[in-house]
Amino acid sequence: MQRIVSGATAVLLDAPGGGLGTAIDTILRQIGTHLNADRGYLFLLSHDGSQASSIHEWCAHGVGSQKEK
């Protein structure tokens, strides 16, 4: 777990200005690969916590996206 957190921190620190989205995608890929997952998501919760929106998705090779297009 410490390697995952350290790796994610390094990706965020190395992200160029405006590259946060790319950094998040990289972190999702690293975590998903480490956990041998099919996909990973980052959700944004509304201020009151009543709604969640998927803002990033990572899919393993050969796994189709489930995000709305």
C-alpha positions, 0 to 999 in steps of 0.5 A: 500500500505504501508503494501505491501511495508513494507512486501516486504522490510522485505522479501528482508532483510530476504533473505539469500545470493543467495535467491533473487529469492525466495524472489521475488517469495514470494513478487509476491505471497503476492502482488497477494494475496492482490490484489486478482489477478490470476497471477503476473510477474516480467519483465526484460527490455533490456538496451534500453527498447526495449525488456521485458523478464518475469523472475518471475511468480506467479500464484494463486491456480488453475491458470496455468502458461503462462511462456514459458517452 
